[in-house]
Amino acid sequence: MFEIAQEQPEDVWEVEALYDLCFAPGREALSSYRLRDGVDRVPELSLTARDPDKILAGAIRFWPVLVGDSPALLLGPIAVHPTRQGEGLGGILMQASLSRTAELGWPRVMLVGDYPYYSRFGFEKLTGVEMPPPTNPDRVLGIGDWKGIYGDVHKWEDAA
């Protein structure tokens, strides 16, 4: 059993260490990180999962972005500790957070990822939504109300 909770300020270093463990060196050079720089994550949707010994087993974060002039959430990163993979924890984190997006006023979520994995949560390939290069357009996925939403993805602060 895992305890799912909102990420707290004291969790940051541990969550970052998990992301460093789970992703390749240089992960912060990805274009999705440019969209996150200097922007606060959505705290109500940024979750941690701890095992009964209070050891961090997984984490998920969401960030506000603009697609054209329309608000959206950028999901990621999501990570599960290698010793806990295969236990369904990624799915638990996805469902716990995605179930709250609309009630918090976010009608659409996007991510950059593998369609075969994320399609089981309802994600579809987005057409006309352009992530900053170099991003493979086949990996730009979305869930929610994307009707009539298209354009370049921009940092949230660019809305000001």
DOKEKE-34678 format. One line per field, with one value per residue: residue number from 1; x, y, z of N, C-alpha, C in turn; chain. Coordinates in pm, 1 decimal. Each point is the difference from the previous one (the first is absolute). Layout:
BEGIN
seq: [NUM, ...]
n.c1: [X, ...]
n.c2: [Y, ...]
n.c3: [Z, ...]
ca.c1: [X, ...]
ca.c2: [Y, ...]
ca.c3: [Z, ...]
c.c1: [X, ...]
c.c2: [Y, ...]
c.c3: [Z, ...]
mol: [A, ...]
***
This chain:
BEGIN
seq: [1, 2, 3, 4, 5, 6, 7, 8, 9, 10, 11, 12, 13, 14, 15, 16, 17, 18, 19, 20, 21, 22, 23, 24, 25, 26, 27, 28, 29, 30, 31, 32, 33, 34, 35, 36, 37, 38, 39, 40, 41, 42, 43, 44, 45, 46, 47, 48, 49, 50, 51, 52, 53, 54, 55, 56, 57, 58, 59, 60, 61, 62, 63, 64, 65, 66, 67, 68, 69, 70, 71, 72, 73, 74, 75, 76, 77, 78, 79, 80, 81, 82, 83, 84, 85, 86, 87, 88, 89, 90, 91, 92, 93, 94, 95, 96, 97, 98, 99, 100, 101, 102, 103, 104, 105, 106, 107, 108, 109, 110, 111, 112, 113, 114, 115, 116, 117, 118, 119, 120, 121, 122, 123, 124, 125, 126, 127, 128, 129, 130, 131, 132, 133, 134, 135, 136, 137, 138, 139, 140, 141, 142, 143, 144, 145, 146, 147, 148, 149, 150, 151, 152, 153, 154, 155, 156, 157, 158, 159, 160]
n.c1: [83.1, -43.9, 65.2, -109.2, 88.2, -46.0, 80.5, 85.2, 24.6, -20.2, -89.6, 23.8, 93.7, -90.7, -96.4, 79.6, 38.3, -129.4, -28.9, 102.8, -50.4, -121.6, 57.9, 24.2, 131.4, -10.2, -80.6, 68.1, 67.8, -96.3, -66.6, -52.3, 128.9, 18.0, -103.6, 80.8, 109.1, 13.5, -63.3, -93.2, 29.4, -95.6, -0.6, -126.5, 73.8, 93.9, 9.8, 8.9, 73.2, -37.7, 98.0, -36.5, 123.7, -91.7, 43.0, 55.0, -115.7, -64.5, -3.4, -90.1, 25.0, -64.5, 5.9, -36.6, -62.7, 38.2, -109.9, 77.3, -127.2, -4.3, -50.8, 107.1, -3.1, 125.9, -29.1, 64.9, 101.0, -12.0, 25.1, 42.3, 36.3, 119.0, 13.8, -78.0, 75.0, -110.2, -14.8, -5.3, 110.7, 58.5, -75.3, 36.6, 123.7, -3.8, -65.5, 81.7, 90.4, -11.4, -40.7, 99.6, 50.6, -108.0, -10.4, 128.6, -80.9, 56.9, -50.6, 131.5, 55.4, 127.2, 69.7, 126.9, -45.6, 6.6, -55.0, 71.6, 82.9, 1.1, -15.9, 52.9, 51.1, -12.1, 131.9, -12.2, 44.8, 71.0, -87.4, 93.6, 51.8, 72.1, 67.5, 75.0, 80.3, 62.8, -125.0, -2.9, -64.9, 49.2, 81.6, -62.0, -39.6, -130.4, -62.2, -130.3, -37.1, 36.9, -131.7, 52.8, 74.9, 78.8, 121.8, 89.8, 76.9, -49.1, 100.8, -46.2, 119.3, 5.6, -92.7, 94.3]
n.c2: [-117.8, 101.1, 94.9, 45.5, 98.4, 120.3, 25.2, -11.6, 123.3, -69.9, -28.2, 127.6, 1.7, -66.6, 81.2, 104.6, -57.3, -19.9, 122.4, 40.4, -81.2, 46.3, 117.5, 7.8, -0.9, 123.7, -63.9, 86.6, -60.9, -85.6, 14.6, -110.3, -11.3, 43.3, -80.4, -68.6, 43.6, 26.5, -113.8, 37.1, -119.4, -79.9, 59.7, 28.8, 4.8, 64.3, -129.7, -52.9, -109.0, -32.4, -87.7, -111.2, -10.0, 67.6, -104.0, 102.6, -37.0, 116.7, 71.9, 97.5, 76.3, 114.6, 57.2, 124.5, -9.4, 64.6, -39.8, 72.8, 34.8, -131.1, 3.6, -63.7, -125.5, 13.3, -126.6, -7.8, -65.0, -124.9, -47.4, -123.7, -10.9, -28.2, 6.2, 98.9, -3.2, -0.1, 90.8, 67.9, 40.3, -12.3, -106.7, -35.8, 42.6, -61.7, -103.8, -0.3, 31.6, -83.8, -74.0, 80.4, -21.7, -58.9, -66.1, 0.3, -20.6, -117.2, 46.9, 23.3, -117.6, 34.7, -79.6, -24.4, -102.7, -123.8, 10.8, -109.7, 69.6, 122.9, -71.9, -84.0, 124.0, -21.2, 4.0, 103.0, -33.6, 109.8, 53.5, 73.2, -79.9, 110.4, -103.5, 71.5, 27.7, -113.7, 0.9, -130.6, 51.1, -119.3, 67.2, 95.5, -23.9, -21.2, 48.8, -11.3, 125.9, -63.7, -2.5, 29.5, -82.8, 96.4, -22.7, 95.4, -85.1, 85.3, 64.8, -39.1, 34.9, -60.9, -45.9, 39.5]
n.c3: [0.0, -71.3, 61.0, -60.2, -19.9, 25.9, -102.7, 100.9, 44.6, 110.1, -95.3, -29.2, 94.6, 70.9, -39.9, 10.8, 112.6, 20.0, -42.7, 73.6, 91.9, -26.7, -16.7, -129.6, 11.9, 41.6, 85.8, 71.6, -96.5, 33.8, -114.3, 51.7, 32.5, -123.6, -18.3, 79.4, -62.8, 128.3, -23.2, 85.5, 49.4, -41.8, 117.9, -30.6, -111.0, 66.7, -25.2, 120.7, -12.6, 122.7, 20.8, 61.8, -54.0, -72.3, -71.2, -65.6, -52.7, -1.7, -113.7, 0.0, -106.7, 15.6, -120.6, 27.3, -116.6, -107.1, -62.0, -81.4, 14.0, -10.0, 123.7, 43.2, 36.5, 36.5, -23.9, 112.4, 43.5, -38.3, 120.7, -16.4, 126.4, -53.4, 130.6, -44.1, -109.4, -73.7, 96.6, -114.8, 57.5, -119.3, -17.3, 121.2, -22.4, -119.4, 46.9, 103.9, -89.0, -102.4, 100.3, 33.3, -119.8, -44.8, 115.4, -34.2, -103.7, -14.2, -113.3, -2.4, -30.2, -4.9, -78.6, 19.6, -73.2, 42.3, -120.1, -29.7, 75.3, -46.1, -109.4, 85.9, 13.3, -132.2, 4.7, -83.2, -120.5, 26.3, -81.9, -53.7, 91.0, 0.1, 48.6, 84.6, -102.9, -6.0, -35.6, 8.9, -105.9, -31.7, 79.7, -71.5, 124.7, -7.7, 105.3, -15.4, 15.4, -110.0, -5.7, -117.9, 71.6, -41.5, -43.8, 14.1, 67.8, 92.0, 59.1, 115.3, 39.9, -119.1, 83.1, 81.9]
ca.c1: [-83.1, 74.5, -65.7, 4.9, -17.8, 48.7, 141.7, 26.4, 132.0, 108.6, 15.6, 58.8, 130.6, -19.3, -65.7, 101.6, 92.7, -71.2, 3.0, 137.5, 21.2, -84.8, 14.7, 136.6, 68.1, -35.7, -145.8, -43.5, 24.8, -113.7, -81.4, -106.6, 52.7, -1.3, -135.6, -18.6, 94.0, -55.1, -145.2, -37.0, -82.7, -134.1, 24.2, -106.7, 11.8, 135.4, -19.2, 102.6, -46.6, 96.2, -34.5, -28.1, 117.6, 10.4, 100.2, -60.6, -6.9, -39.1, -40.5, -54.3, -16.0, -72.5, 38.6, -86.5, 57.9, -96.3, 1.6, -55.8, -45.5, -83.7, 71.9, 6.6, 98.7, 106.0, 26.1, 134.8, 24.0, -55.4, 103.5, -14.9, 131.4, 21.3, -33.4, -145.4, -64.2, -75.7, -99.6, -116.7, 6.1, -13.8, -142.8, -65.5, 31.4, -69.5, -143.4, -24.3, 15.6, -86.8, -139.6, -25.4, 35.3, -117.1, -59.8, 86.8, -10.7, 91.5, -76.9, 83.2, 133.5, 87.1, 130.5, 84.8, 25.5, -26.0, -143.0, -49.2, -14.7, -94.1, -134.0, -85.5, -60.6, -86.6, 74.3, 0.4, 97.7, -51.9, 44.2, -8.9, 59.3, 144.0, 95.3, 127.5, 92.4, -30.2, -98.3, -65.0, -143.8, -75.9, 3.1, -79.0, -126.6, -89.5, -126.2, -88.9, -67.4, 96.8, -69.8, 32.2, 122.5, 119.5, 100.9, 124.8, -5.9, 80.1, 5.0, -114.0, 30.2, -13.9, -138.3, -4.5]
ca.c2: [117.8, 125.0, 121.8, 103.3, 129.8, 115.6, 27.1, 109.7, 60.7, -84.1, -115.8, 38.4, -59.9, -144.0, -18.1, 27.2, -114.4, -108.7, 30.7, -22.1, -144.2, -64.3, 55.3, 12.7, 126.8, 104.7, 8.8, 138.6, 68.0, -23.3, 119.2, 10.5, 69.9, 144.7, 45.6, -4.8, 91.5, 120.6, -12.6, -87.9, -115.8, 2.9, -78.5, -95.4, -116.6, -53.5, -100.5, -98.3, -129.5, -55.9, -133.7, 0.8, 47.3, 142.8, 16.8, 49.8, -103.3, 60.1, 140.8, 55.7, 145.2, 67.0, 140.0, 72.1, 49.2, 52.8, -54.6, 119.1, 85.7, -81.9, -66.1, -146.1, -53.4, -86.2, -105.2, -53.6, -142.6, -103.1, -101.8, -102.8, -54.5, -128.3, -116.2, -3.5, -8.1, -121.9, -14.8, 81.2, 128.9, 106.5, 12.2, 57.6, 143.4, 61.6, 7.0, 88.1, 139.8, 33.4, 6.1, 130.2, 113.7, 77.5, 67.1, 112.9, 99.1, -29.0, -87.4, -80.4, -37.5, -51.5, -51.8, -56.1, -135.5, -115.2, -21.2, -130.5, 0.3, 100.6, -15.8, -73.5, 98.6, 83.3, 98.1, -13.7, 85.2, 132.7, 58.8, 144.8, 50.4, -2.1, 16.9, 54.6, -102.8, -112.5, -93.6, -82.7, 28.4, -121.7, -22.9, 104.6, -66.5, 78.6, -52.6, 108.5, 76.2, 58.4, 45.8, 136.4, 45.4, -28.9, 105.3, -23.7, -8.9, 107.5, 9.0, 61.3, 141.7, 76.9, 48.1, 133.7]
ca.c3: [0.0, -8.4, 44.3, -103.0, 64.6, -74.0, 23.2, 93.5, -23.0, 52.0, -88.2, -128.3, -27.5, -16.6, -129.0, -102.0, -1.2, -68.1, -143.3, -46.5, -5.8, -100.4, -134.1, -50.5, 28.4, -94.4, -14.6, 10.0, -127.5, -87.7, -24.5, 99.9, 116.4, -29.4, 29.1, 145.0, 65.0, 59.2, 12.1, 111.7, -33.2, 58.1, 121.4, 30.8, -88.0, 10.3, 104.7, 33.2, 49.3, 95.1, 47.7, 144.5, 73.9, -34.2, -105.7, -122.8, -103.3, -126.9, 2.9, -122.9, 5.4, -107.7, -17.3, -93.2, -125.4, -96.8, -135.4, -62.2, 109.9, 88.2, 109.4, 5.9, 94.2, -51.0, 97.3, 1.3, -16.5, 86.7, 17.0, 103.2, 34.7, -68.8, 82.9, 15.4, -130.8, -21.8, 105.6, -34.0, 67.1, -99.5, -28.5, 118.0, 0.1, -113.1, 25.9, 114.3, -40.7, -113.6, 44.8, 62.9, -85.9, -41.6, 115.4, 33.9, -106.0, -110.4, -89.9, -89.3, 46.9, -105.2, 40.0, -104.5, 46.3, -86.4, -19.5, 47.5, 146.1, 49.6, -57.7, 93.7, 89.0, -82.0, -78.6, -146.1, -67.3, -30.4, -126.2, 2.6, 124.0, -28.7, 109.3, -46.9, -48.8, -88.8, 54.7, -100.6, 6.9, 28.8, 144.4, 64.8, 30.5, 83.5, 50.6, 38.5, -105.0, -93.3, -120.6, -37.9, 65.5, -80.2, 1.4, 71.4, 144.8, 58.9, 145.6, 64.1, 29.5, -123.1, -6.5, 59.6]
c.c1: [87.9, -83.5, 21.1, -30.0, 50.9, 147.0, 14.8, 138.0, 115.7, 23.9, 86.4, 131.7, -12.3, -65.5, 100.8, 100.9, -64.3, 1.9, 140.8, 29.3, -71.8, 20.8, 147.3, 63.0, -36.7, -149.5, -47.2, 29.9, -116.7, -85.6, -111.6, 48.5, 6.2, -137.9, -27.3, 86.4, -70.6, -151.0, -28.3, -83.6, -136.8, 4.9, -105.6, 9.6, 138.0, 4.7, 124.5, -68.8, 109.6, -47.5, -23.5, 116.8, 29.4, 109.8, -71.1, 7.8, -35.8, -41.9, -51.6, -16.2, -76.7, 38.6, -97.8, 80.0, -112.3, 19.7, -72.4, -33.6, -78.2, 82.4, -9.1, 97.3, 99.8, 33.0, 146.2, 93.5, -85.7, 106.9, -37.1, 138.4, 18.1, -36.1, -150.8, -73.5, -67.8, -107.1, -125.3, 1.0, -11.1, -145.5, -76.7, 23.5, -73.4, -147.1, -32.2, 8.8, -95.5, -146.0, -35.8, 21.7, -120.6, -62.1, 83.6, 3.6, 93.9, -68.7, 84.7, 139.1, 77.7, 128.1, 77.4, 38.0, -37.4, -149.9, -46.6, -19.0, -113.9, -139.7, -92.6, -65.5, -91.9, 71.1, -3.1, 110.2, -67.1, 55.3, -19.6, 49.1, 150.1, 82.1, 126.6, 91.8, 110.7, -93.7, -63.9, -150.4, -86.2, -7.3, -77.8, -142.4, -86.8, -124.2, -84.6, -58.2, 101.1, -66.9, 30.6, 126.0, 118.8, 96.1, 123.6, -25.3, 99.1, 2.8, -121.7, 25.0, -10.9, -140.8, -9.7, 37.4]
c.c2: [124.6, 114.2, 105.8, 133.0, 110.2, 22.1, 123.8, 58.8, -86.5, -126.0, 28.9, -70.4, -149.4, -31.6, 23.9, -114.3, -120.5, 23.2, -20.3, -148.6, -62.8, 48.3, 19.0, 131.6, 102.5, 16.1, 143.4, 81.1, -17.4, 125.7, 15.1, 71.9, 150.3, 57.9, 7.2, 101.4, 124.5, -0.4, -96.1, -116.7, 16.2, -88.7, -106.2, -128.2, -64.5, -89.2, -84.1, -128.1, -56.9, -137.0, 4.6, 46.0, 147.0, 28.1, 42.3, -106.6, 58.1, 144.1, 40.4, 150.2, 49.3, 147.5, 68.5, 44.2, 64.1, -72.2, 103.8, 95.6, -76.9, -65.8, -152.0, -37.8, -85.3, -99.3, -40.8, 83.6, -84.5, -107.7, -94.2, -58.2, -136.7, -122.9, -16.6, -8.7, -135.0, -25.2, 83.5, 139.6, 116.9, 25.0, 61.6, 150.7, 72.9, 18.2, 94.6, 147.0, 37.5, 12.3, 136.7, 118.7, 86.2, 74.5, 118.3, 104.8, -18.3, -98.8, -90.8, -20.4, -52.0, -54.0, -39.4, -138.7, -104.5, -27.6, -137.3, -5.3, 92.9, -12.2, -74.5, 91.3, 95.3, 104.9, -36.6, 88.8, 131.9, 45.4, 150.1, 62.8, -18.8, 27.7, 63.5, -112.3, -25.5, -98.2, -75.7, 22.7, -123.2, -30.2, 106.0, -52.6, 88.3, -76.4, 119.4, 68.6, 74.2, 52.4, 148.4, 56.3, -43.2, 117.2, -42.4, -6.4, 101.8, -13.2, 74.2, 148.6, 86.7, 55.6, 143.7, 108.2]
c.c3: [0.0, 54.1, -108.1, 67.9, -92.2, 34.8, 87.6, -27.1, 49.0, -84.2, -123.0, -27.3, -26.7, -135.1, -112.8, -8.6, -68.8, -150.7, -57.0, -16.3, -119.2, -142.4, -34.3, 44.6, -107.7, -18.9, 0.7, -125.0, -97.1, -13.1, 102.8, 125.4, -23.1, 29.8, 149.5, 73.6, 52.1, 16.8, 115.3, -50.1, 65.6, 124.5, 28.3, -81.6, 4.3, 123.6, 22.5, 44.8, 88.7, 45.8, 151.1, 87.3, -27.5, -103.0, -127.9, -108.9, -136.7, 17.5, -137.0, 20.5, -122.1, -0.7, -94.7, -122.0, -80.4, -131.5, -84.8, 113.5, 105.5, 109.7, -10.1, 110.7, -75.5, 110.3, -11.5, 85.2, 94.2, 8.2, 113.2, 24.3, -66.5, 82.0, 18.5, -133.6, -16.7, 104.9, -25.6, 59.7, -97.3, -33.5, 115.5, 4.1, -112.5, 32.5, 114.9, -40.1, -112.7, 42.5, 58.0, -93.9, -35.0, 118.3, 46.7, -111.3, -117.2, -94.9, -88.8, 59.5, -119.6, 61.7, -124.1, 47.9, -102.1, -7.1, 50.7, 152.3, 43.0, -58.8, 95.4, 102.7, -76.4, -82.2, -147.6, -56.5, -35.5, -135.1, 10.3, 128.6, -12.7, 125.5, -56.6, -47.8, 101.5, 67.8, -115.3, 10.2, 29.1, 149.6, 77.8, 13.7, 88.7, 41.5, 42.8, -122.2, -87.6, -127.0, -23.9, 63.3, -84.5, 13.4, 75.6, 150.5, 55.2, 150.8, 52.4, 24.1, -124.8, -15.9, 52.1, -99.0]
mol: [A, A, A, A, A, A, A, A, A, A, A, A, A, A, A, A, A, A, A, A, A, A, A, A, A, A, A, A, A, A, A, A, A, A, A, A, A, A, A, A, A, A, A, A, A, A, A, A, A, A, A, A, A, A, A, A, A, A, A, A, A, A, A, A, A, A, A, A, A, A, A, A, A, A, A, A, A, A, A, A, A, A, A, A, A, A, A, A, A, A, A, A, A, A, A, A, A, A, A, A, A, A, A, A, A, A, A, A, A, A, A, A, A, A, A, A, A, A, A, A, A, A, A, A, A, A, A, A, A, A, A, A, A, A, A, A, A, A, A, A, A, A, A, A, A, A, A, A, A, A, A, A, A, A, A, A, A, A, A, A]
***
